Amino acid sequence: MKVYIQFDFEGIAGFVIRDDQDRNIPVNLERTRRLMKIATAEVSAAADGAFAAGADEVVIWDSHGQGNTLLVEELTERAQLITGDYPRGPWLPFFEGTDVGMYIGGHAMTGTPGAVTPHTRVTVNGRDYGEVGMFILQCGSRGVPVALISGDSAVEREVADLIGGAEFVVTKEAIGPTLAKCITPARSARLLGEAARRGVKRRKRIPPYRLPPPYRFSIPGENGPEKAYHDEGPEFLSAYRRYLKRELGYTRGWPEYRLTGEHYGVD
């Protein structure tokens, strides 16, 4: 049994501050290194939980920034890490053969009040999805259940109707993009290990979320949605990969974003 974990930085325990909107990392480099250790401990805990539930292989994709946040030298021994920049590779690299999906460190989509560093929004067939929602769609298109997601309370609300009986570990409750009440990293890792074990054991009772074709992609912008891309293909993951390559040039997989007062949910 192969478990595939997509990792992002913003949703781990303790992450609330960044220095700019492009690099999306905290100001203090020493603090960043400590948060990288926390992130590595969280995905390691999820991997260990998956192994305890019977996984033969756990593959972790470091999808944050340039793919160099997780510390391979500190990962749990049996896990495998996909690391490095990916502008010309396939989205969800090495995904084929996956039986169970997980997403560790998720954040809410652009425009979400009461969320830590909300960004990214893609409209698919008339509904807006963030990065976690897109992962759920891609897994579902290949019949893969998503057994575990972690992140702040805002992303839990965002994807609640997409994940069926999946496990969710809330690492923090946010007031805005840079202020949140966080659990400790030690507790987060423990909860992730326990939730991963439960989720993988219950994988057959977690329905994959399937979106029927055809697919229409667009990115909402300040002047309305960008030109839509239509794909008549039979399954979502391949269609999304074509969209990234043909319409976005696949420079990063996600559009740029900016923070505004709306993200704080205050007058």
C-alpha positions in Angstrom: 0.0 0.0 0.0 1.4 3.4 -1.1 0.6 6.5 0.9 1.3 9.9 -0.8 1.7 13.0 1.4 1.6 16.5 -0.1 3.3 19.0 2.2 2.9 22.7 2.5 4.5 25.0 5.1 1.8 27.5 6.1 -0.4 25.1 7.9 2.1 23.6 10.4 1.9 24.3 14.1 3.5 27.7 14.9 3.7 29.2 11.4 2.0 32.6 11.2 4.5 35.2 9.9 6.3 35.7 6.6 8.5 38.4 5.2 7.0 38.9 1.8 4.2 37.5 -0.4 6.5 35.6 -2.9 8.8 33.6 -0.6 6.1 33.2 2.0 8.6 32.4 4.9 9.2 34.1 8.3 11.6 37.0 8.6 14.1 35.5 11.0 16.2 32.8 9.3 17.0 31.0 12.5 13.3 30.9 13.3 12.7 29.6 9.8 15.1 26.7 10.4 13.3 25.8 13.6 10.0 25.8 11.8 11.5 23.6 9.1 12.3 21.1 11.8 8.8 21.3 13.1 7.5 20.7 9.6 9.7 17.7 9.2 8.6 16.2 12.5 4.9 16.6 11.5 5.3 14.8 8.2 7.4 12.1 9.8 4.7 11.6 12.4 2.1 11.2 9.7 4.4 8.8 7.8 5.0 6.7 10.9 1.2 6.5 11.6 0.7 5.3 8.0 3.4 2.6 8.4 1.8 1.5 11.7 -1.5 1.1 9.8 0.0 -1.2 7.2 1.5 1.1 4.5 4.4 -0.4 2.6 5.6 2.9 1.1 5.2 6.5 2.1 6.2 9.2 -0.4 6.2 12.9 0.7 6.2 15.7 -1.8 7.6 19.0 -0.5 5.4 21.3 -2.6 6.2 24.5 -0.8 8.1 27.2 -2.6 11.1 25.6 -4.3 10.6 22.3 -2.7 13.4 22.6 -0.1 11.6 23.1 3.2 11.6 19.6 4.6 14.9 18.3 6.0 15.6 14.9 4.4 18.2 14.1 7.0 15.7 14.3 9.8 12.8 12.4 8.2 11.6 9.1 9.6 13.8 6.4 8.1 11.3 4.5 6.0 9.8 7.6 4.3 10.8 8.9 0.8 11.0 12.6 0.0 10.4 14.3 -3.3 12.4 17.5 -3.0 13.6 20.3 -5.4 12.1 22.7 -7.8 9.4 21.4 -10.2 8.4 24.0 -12.9 8.9 21.5 -15.7 7.9 18.3 -14.0 4.4 16.8 -13.6 2.1 18.1 -10.9 2.0 15.5 -8.1 5.2 13.9 -9.2 5.6 10.1 -8.6 1.9 10.0 -7.8 1.1 6.9 -9.9 0.3 3.8 -7.9 -0.9 5.8 -4.8 -3.6 4.1 -2.7 -4.1 6.8 0.0 -3.5 10.5 0.0 -2.7 12.9 2.9 -2.1 16.7 3.0 0.0 18.1 5.8 0.3 21.9 6.4 -2.7 23.1 4.4 -3.9 26.7 4.3 -7.2 28.4 3.1 -7.8 30.0 -0.2 -7.5 33.6 -1.3 -10.1 35.9 0.3 -10.7 33.7 3.4 -11.2 35.7 6.6 -9.8 34.3 9.8 -7.1 32.3 8.1 -3.3 32.0 8.3 -1.7 33.3 5.1 -4.6 32.5 2.8 -3.7 32.4 -0.9 -4.4 30.7 -4.2 -7.9 30.2 -5.7 -8.8 28.2 -8.8 -12.3 28.0 -10.1 -13.3 24.6 -11.5 -16.7 24.1 -13.0 -18.1 27.1 -11.2 -16.7 26.4 -7.7 -13.6 27.9 -6.0 -10.9 25.6 -4.6 -7.7 26.3 -2.8 -4.6 24.1 -2.8 -6.0 21.5 -0.4 -9.2 21.3 -2.4 -7.3 20.8 -5.6 -5.4 17.9 -4.0 -8.6 16.3 -2.9 -10.0 16.6 -6.5 -6.8 15.2 -8.0 -6.8 12.2 -5.6 -10.4 11.6 -6.2 -10.1 11.5 -9.9 -7.8 8.4 -9.6 -10.0 6.8 -7.0 -7.7 7.7 -4.1 -9.2 8.5 -0.7 -7.7 11.4 1.3 -7.3 10.0 4.8 -5.8 12.9 6.6 -5.5 16.7 6.3 -3.8 19.2 8.7 -3.9 23.0 8.8 -5.7 25.8 10.4 -9.4 25.9 11.3 -10.2 27.9 8.2 -9.1 25.3 5.8 -10.9 22.6 7.7 -14.1 24.6 7.2 -13.2 25.1 3.5 -12.9 21.4 2.6 -15.3 19.8 5.1 -17.8 18.8 2.5 -15.1 17.3 0.3 -13.4 14.8 2.6 -16.2 12.6 3.9 -14.9 10.7 6.9 -11.3 11.8 6.6 -9.2 12.8 9.7 -8.4 16.4 10.2 -5.8 17.8 12.7 -6.3 21.5 13.4 -2.9 23.1 14.2 -4.2 26.6 14.9 -7.2 28.9 15.1 -6.6 32.1 13.2 -7.8 35.7 13.6 -6.0 36.8 10.5 -3.1 35.9 8.2 -0.4 36.6 10.8 -2.2 36.0 14.1 -3.4 32.6 15.5 -3.8 30.5 18.6 -1.5 27.5 17.9 -1.1 24.1 19.5 2.4 23.0 20.4 4.5 21.2 17.8 4.8 18.2 20.1 1.1 17.9 20.4 0.6 18.4 16.6 3.1 15.6 15.8 1.4 13.2 18.2 -2.1 14.0 16.9 -0.9 13.6 13.3 0.6 10.2 14.0 -2.6 9.0 15.7 -4.8 10.5 13.0 -2.7 9.0 10.1 -3.0 5.6 11.7 -6.7 5.8 12.1 -7.2 7.3 8.6 -5.2 4.7 6.8 -7.0 1.9 8.7 -10.4 3.4 7.7 -9.4 4.2 4.1 -12.0 1.9 2.5 -14.7 3.8 4.3 -13.5 7.2 3.0 -15.1 7.9 -0.4 -12.9 9.6 -3.0 -14.3 13.0 -4.0 -15.0 12.8 -7.8 -15.8 15.7 -10.1 -17.3 14.6 -13.3 -16.0 15.9 -16.7 -15.8 18.0 -18.7 -13.7 20.5 -16.8 -13.6 24.3 -16.9 -10.6 26.1 -15.2 -10.1 29.8 -14.5 -8.4 31.9 -11.9 -10.4 34.7 -10.3 -8.6 38.1 -10.6 -9.2 41.8 -9.7 -11.0 42.3 -13.0 -13.0 39.1 -13.0 -11.9 35.6 -13.9 -9.1 35.0 -16.4 -9.9 33.3 -19.6 -11.3 29.9 -19.0 -9.6 26.7 -20.1 -11.9 23.8 -21.2 -10.8 20.2 -21.1 -12.9 17.3 -22.3 -10.7 14.6 -20.8 -12.2 11.9 -18.8 -10.3 12.4 -15.5 -9.3 15.4 -13.5 -5.6 15.0 -12.6 -4.6 14.7 -16.3 -6.8 17.6 -17.2 -5.3 19.8 -14.5 -1.8 18.9 -15.5 -2.7 20.0 -19.1 -4.2 23.2 -17.8 -1.0 24.1 -15.8 1.2 23.4 -18.8 -0.8 25.0 -21.6 -2.4 28.0 -19.8 -0.1 28.9 -17.0 3.2 27.9 -18.6 3.7 25.8 -15.5 6.0 28.2 -13.8 4.8 27.3 -10.3 1.4 25.7 -10.5 -0.3 28.5 -8.6 -0.9 32.2 -9.4 0.6 35.0 -7.4 -1.4 36.5 -4.6 -1.7 39.6 -2.5 -3.0 40.3 1.0 -5.8 42.8 1.6 -7.9 43.9 4.6 -10.5 41.3 3.7 -8.3 38.5 5.0 -8.7 39.8 8.6 -12.5 39.7 8.5 -12.7 43.0 10.3 -14.2 46.4 9.4 
